[in-house]
Amino acid sequence: MKKVVMGALLLAAFCGCAADKGKELFDTAQFEEKQNNREHARQLYQEIVAKYPDSPVAKQAQERLSVLGAK
């Protein structure tokens, strides 16, 4: 069930415009954190910073990486 939910969230993350993609990735990363999947959350935050550096959530993603300890 968790994989189905994650698949749906990831699919949603790749639809829409760039700003929406960054926000959706951020939402997915936060979900991953709540599920105690810190490594996947970290990967998603890194993807936001790399792909959408000018998006409104890039700064928030960078802050979360600082908290999680970026590798």
DRENTORKOL-3810 file (N, C-alpha, C; in nm, 4 decimals):
REM DRENTORKOL-3810
@n.u->0.0832; n.v->-0.1202; n.w->0.0000; ca.u->0.0000; ca.v->0.0000; ca.w->0.0000; c.u->0.0868; c.v->0.1253; c.w->0.0000
@n.u->0.1922; n.v->0.1241; n.w->0.0819; ca.u->0.2803; ca.v->0.2406; ca.w->0.0894; c.u->0.3435; c.v->0.2692; c.w->-0.0461
@n.u->0.3825; n.v->0.1631; n.w->-0.1195; ca.u->0.4435; ca.v->0.1825; ca.w->-0.2507; c.u->0.3447; c.v->0.2426; c.w->-0.3488
@n.u->0.2180; n.v->0.2062; n.w->-0.3383; ca.u->0.1160; ca.v->0.2615; ca.w->-0.4265; c.u->0.0994; c.v->0.4102; c.w->-0.3989
@n.u->0.0941; n.v->0.4468; n.w->-0.2729; ca.u->0.0804; ca.v->0.5872; ca.w->-0.2352; c.u->0.2024; c.v->0.6654; c.w->-0.2820
@n.u->0.3212; n.v->0.6108; n.w->-0.2597; ca.u->0.4429; ca.v->0.6795; ca.w->-0.3014; c.u->0.4478; c.v->0.6948; c.w->-0.4525
@n.u->0.4068; n.v->0.5916; n.w->-0.5242; ca.u->0.4046; ca.v->0.6002; ca.w->-0.6694; c.u->0.3120; c.v->0.7105; c.w->-0.7170
@n.u->0.1978; n.v->0.7214; n.w->-0.6547; ca.u->0.1026; ca.v->0.8262; ca.w->-0.6909; c.u->0.1586; c.v->0.9638; c.w->-0.6594
@n.u->0.2236; n.v->0.9765; n.w->-0.5459; ca.u->0.2829; ca.v->1.1051; ca.w->-0.5098; c.u->0.3962; c.v->1.1431; c.w->-0.6044
@n.u->0.4784; n.v->1.0474; n.w->-0.6386; ca.u->0.5879; ca.v->1.0751; ca.w->-0.7306; c.u->0.5370; c.v->1.1072; c.w->-0.8697
@n.u->0.4340; n.v->1.0386; n.w->-0.9140; ca.u->0.3749; ca.v->1.0688; ca.w->-1.0429; c.u->0.3215; c.v->1.2115; c.w->-1.0433
@n.u->0.2556; n.v->1.2492; n.w->-0.9374; ca.u->0.2034; ca.v->1.3854; ca.w->-0.9266; c.u->0.3161; c.v->1.4874; c.w->-0.9260
@n.u->0.4304; n.v->1.4495; n.w->-0.8716; ca.u->0.5441; ca.v->1.5411; ca.w->-0.8636; c.u->0.5988; c.v->1.5755; c.w->-1.0011
@n.u->0.5733; n.v->1.4918; n.w->-1.1010; ca.u->0.6282; ca.v->1.5166; ca.w->-1.2327; c.u->0.5254; c.v->1.5738; c.w->-1.3306
@n.u->0.4118; n.v->1.6176; n.w->-1.2816; ca.u->0.3086; ca.v->1.6801; ca.w->-1.3636; c.u->0.3018; c.v->1.8290; c.w->-1.3299
@n.u->0.2628; n.v->1.9126; n.w->-1.4255; ca.u->0.2463; ca.v->2.0545; ca.w->-1.3994; c.u->0.3711; c.v->2.1343; c.w->-1.4306
@n.u->0.3711; n.v->2.2603; n.w->-1.3942; ca.u->0.4835; ca.v->2.3480; ca.w->-1.4238; c.u->0.5959; c.v->2.3302; c.w->-1.3226
@n.u->0.7098; n.v->2.3943; n.w->-1.3481; ca.u->0.8289; ca.v->2.3757; ca.w->-1.2645; c.u->0.8042; c.v->2.4162; c.w->-1.1193
@n.u->0.7367; n.v->2.5263; n.w->-1.0974; ca.u->0.7108; ca.v->2.5694; ca.w->-0.9595; c.u->0.6237; c.v->2.4673; c.w->-0.8879
@n.u->0.5256; n.v->2.4156; n.w->-0.9586; ca.u->0.4388; ca.v->2.3140; ca.w->-0.8998; c.u->0.5172; c.v->2.1855; c.w->-0.8727
@n.u->0.6085; n.v->2.1500; n.w->-0.9624; ca.u->0.6893; ca.v->2.0296; ca.w->-0.9437; c.u->0.7751; c.v->2.0421; c.w->-0.8190
@n.u->0.8356; n.v->2.1577; n.w->-0.8014; ca.u->0.9173; ca.v->2.1795; ca.w->-0.6825; c.u->0.8338; c.v->2.1683; c.w->-0.5562
@n.u->0.7158; n.v->2.2252; n.w->-0.5563; ca.u->0.6264; ca.v->2.2197; ca.w->-0.4402; c.u->0.5808; c.v->2.0771; c.w->-0.4145
@n.u->0.5470; n.v->2.0061; n.w->-0.5197; ca.u->0.5009; ca.v->1.8687; ca.w->-0.5034; c.u->0.6137; c.v->1.7790; c.w->-0.4538
@n.u->0.7349; n.v->1.8006; n.w->-0.5039; ca.u->0.8495; ca.v->1.7253; ca.w->-0.4535; c.u->0.8732; c.v->1.7561; c.w->-0.3059
@n.u->0.8573; n.v->1.8830; n.w->-0.2696; ca.u->0.8751; ca.v->1.9223; ca.w->-0.1303; c.u->0.7708; c.v->1.8535; c.w->-0.0424
@n.u->0.6468; n.v->1.8523; n.w->-0.0881; ca.u->0.5409; ca.v->1.7849; ca.w->-0.0123; c.u->0.5711; c.v->1.6361; c.w->0.0032
@n.u->0.6205; n.v->1.5748; n.w->-0.1032; ca.u->0.6562; ca.v->1.4333; ca.w->-0.0972; c.u->0.7716; c.v->1.4112; c.w->-0.0007
@n.u->0.8688; n.v->1.4993; n.w->-0.0033; ca.u->0.9832; ca.v->1.4883; ca.w->0.0888; c.u->0.9367; c.v->1.5002; c.w->0.2333
@n.u->0.8444; n.v->1.5908; n.w->0.2591; ca.u->0.7921; ca.v->1.6041; ca.w->0.3950; c.u->0.7171; c.v->1.4772; c.w->0.4359
@n.u->0.6425; n.v->1.4200; n.w->0.3441; ca.u->0.5741; ca.v->1.2938; ca.w->0.3702; c.u->0.6758; c.v->1.1855; c.w->0.4053
@n.u->0.7839; n.v->1.1800; n.w->0.3292; ca.u->0.8885; ca.v->1.0812; ca.w->0.3551; c.u->0.9495; c.v->1.1007; c.w->0.4940
@n.u->0.9702; n.v->1.2248; n.w->0.5322; ca.u->1.0215; ca.v->1.2518; ca.w->0.6673; c.u->0.9258; c.v->1.1981; c.w->0.7733
@n.u->0.7981; n.v->1.2239; n.w->0.7541; ca.u->0.6981; ca.v->1.1772; ca.w->0.8505; c.u->0.6925; c.v->1.0247; c.w->0.8562
@n.u->0.7280; n.v->0.9588; n.w->0.7454; ca.u->0.7310; ca.v->0.8136; ca.w->0.7408; c.u->0.8653; c.v->0.7591; c.w->0.7915
@n.u->0.9493; n.v->0.8486; n.w->0.8404; ca.u->1.0812; ca.v->0.8121; ca.w->0.8937; c.u->1.1755; c.v->0.7590; c.w->0.7852
@n.u->1.1542; n.v->0.8042; n.w->0.6625; ca.u->1.2401; ca.v->0.7675; ca.w->0.5508; c.u->1.3272; c.v->0.8883; c.w->0.5169
@n.u->1.4199; n.v->0.9162; n.w->0.6070; ca.u->1.5020; ca.v->1.0370; ca.w->0.5969; c.u->1.5907; c.v->1.0379; c.w->0.4726
@n.u->1.6415; n.v->0.9231; n.w->0.4328; ca.u->1.7302; ca.v->0.9179; ca.w->0.3165; c.u->1.6564; c.v->0.9586; c.w->0.1891
@n.u->1.5350; n.v->0.9067; n.w->0.1710; ca.u->1.4587; ca.v->0.9438; ca.w->0.0523; c.u->1.4175; c.v->1.0906; c.w->0.0590
@n.u->1.3806; n.v->1.1389; n.w->0.1758; ca.u->1.3476; ca.v->1.2798; ca.w->0.1920; c.u->1.4680; c.v->1.3659; c.w->0.1534
@n.u->1.5850; n.v->1.3274; n.w->0.2004; ca.u->1.7082; ca.v->1.4004; ca.w->0.1697; c.u->1.7311; c.v->1.4041; c.w->0.0186
@n.u->1.7105; n.v->1.2926; n.w->-0.0490; ca.u->1.7276; ca.v->1.2870; ca.w->-0.1948; c.u->1.6309; c.v->1.3811; c.w->-0.2655
@n.u->1.5079; n.v->1.3835; n.w->-0.2195; ca.u->1.4078; ca.v->1.4714; ca.w->-0.2804; c.u->1.4413; c.v->1.6183; c.w->-0.2574
@n.u->1.4840; n.v->1.6530; n.w->-0.1373; ca.u->1.5242; ca.v->1.7910; ca.w->-0.1100; c.u->1.6428; c.v->1.8311; c.w->-0.1978
@n.u->1.7387; n.v->1.7413; n.w->-0.2151; ca.u->1.8540; ca.v->1.7695; ca.w->-0.3008; c.u->1.8103; c.v->1.7894; c.w->-0.4459
@n.u->1.7134; n.v->1.7108; n.w->-0.4887; ca.u->1.6615; ca.v->1.7247; ca.w->-0.6244; c.u->1.5955; c.v->1.8612; c.w->-0.6432
@n.u->1.5217; n.v->1.9061; n.w->-0.5444; ca.u->1.4574; ca.v->2.0381; ca.w->-0.5524; c.u->1.5628; c.v->2.1469; c.w->-0.5682
@n.u->1.6642; n.v->2.1423; n.w->-0.4834; ca.u->1.7692; ca.v->2.2445; ca.w->-0.4864; c.u->1.8424; c.v->2.2429; c.w->-0.6207
@n.u->1.8681; n.v->2.1228; n.w->-0.6736; ca.u->1.9417; ca.v->2.1108; ca.w->-0.7998; c.u->1.8576; c.v->2.1503; c.w->-0.9216
@n.u->1.7334; n.v->2.1042; n.w->-0.9271; ca.u->1.6507; ca.v->2.1243; ca.w->-1.0459; c.u->1.5707; c.v->2.2538; c.w->-1.0447
@n.u->1.5353; n.v->2.3000; n.w->-0.9255; ca.u->1.4478; ca.v->2.4173; ca.w->-0.9147; c.u->1.5055; c.v->2.5194; c.w->-0.8166
@n.u->1.6289; n.v->2.5646; n.w->-0.8394; ca.u->1.6942; ca.v->2.6533; ca.w->-0.7424; c.u->1.6225; c.v->2.7867; c.w->-0.7212
@n.u->1.5445; n.v->2.8288; n.w->-0.8192; ca.u->1.4733; ca.v->2.9565; ca.w->-0.8077; c.u->1.3300; c.v->2.9409; c.w->-0.7614
@n.u->1.2898; n.v->2.8181; n.w->-0.7313; ca.u->1.1517; ca.v->2.7962; ca.w->-0.6874; c.u->1.1345; c.v->2.8458; c.w->-0.5440
@n.u->1.0125; n.v->2.8771; n.w->-0.5070; ca.u->0.9871; ca.v->2.9251; ca.w->-0.3705; c.u->1.0255; c.v->2.8249; c.w->-0.2619
@n.u->1.0253; n.v->2.6960; n.w->-0.2936; ca.u->1.0543; ca.v->2.5956; ca.w->-0.1913; c.u->1.2010; c.v->2.5549; c.w->-0.1855
@n.u->1.2842; n.v->2.6065; n.w->-0.2759; ca.u->1.4262; ca.v->2.5689; ca.w->-0.2764; c.u->1.4948; c.v->2.6069; c.w->-0.1452
@n.u->1.4628; n.v->2.7246; n.w->-0.0944; ca.u->1.5233; ca.v->2.7673; ca.w->0.0326; c.u->1.4767; c.v->2.6762; c.w->0.1468
@n.u->1.3495; n.v->2.6421; n.w->0.1472; ca.u->1.2970; ca.v->2.5519; ca.w->0.2498; c.u->1.3624; c.v->2.4145; c.w->0.2391
@n.u->1.3825; n.v->2.3681; n.w->0.1162; ca.u->1.4477; ca.v->2.2384; ca.w->0.0960; c.u->1.5905; c.v->2.2427; c.w->0.1492
@n.u->1.6602; n.v->2.3522; n.w->0.1248; ca.u->1.7970; ca.v->2.3663; ca.w->0.1748; c.u->1.7985; c.v->2.3664; c.w->0.3278
@n.u->1.7018; n.v->2.4314; n.w->0.3880; ca.u->1.6923; ca.v->2.4320; ca.w->0.5346; c.u->1.6674; c.v->2.2905; c.w->0.5880
@n.u->1.5806; n.v->2.2151; n.w->0.5220; ca.u->1.5540; ca.v->2.0770; ca.w->0.5648; c.u->1.6792; c.v->1.9904; c.w->0.5485
@n.u->1.7563; n.v->2.0132; n.w->0.4432; ca.u->1.8806; ca.v->1.9396; ca.w->0.4255; c.u->1.9773; c.v->1.9682; c.w->0.5396
@n.u->1.9791; n.v->2.0930; n.w->0.5845; ca.u->2.0660; ca.v->2.1277; ca.w->0.6977; c.u->2.0249; c.v->2.0522; c.w->0.8229
@n.u->1.8949; n.v->2.0420; n.w->0.8450; ca.u->1.8436; ca.v->1.9707; ca.w->0.9618; c.u->1.8727; c.v->1.8215; c.w->0.9514
@n.u->1.8521; n.v->1.7664; n.w->0.8315; ca.u->1.8709; ca.v->1.6235; ca.w->0.8105; c.u->2.0168; c.v->1.5832; c.w->0.7968
@n.u->2.1033; n.v->1.6810; n.w->0.7741; ca.u->2.2444; ca.v->1.6513; ca.w->0.7553; c.u->2.2717; c.v->1.5988; c.w->0.6157
@n.u->2.2781; n.v->1.6897; n.w->0.5183; ca.u->2.3007; ca.v->1.6510; ca.w->0.3786; c.u->2.4287; c.v->1.5727; c.w->0.3640
@n.u->2.4234; n.v->1.4701; n.w->0.2801; ca.u->2.5414; ca.v->1.3862; ca.w->0.2548; c.u->2.6092; c.v->1.4288; c.w->0.1286
END
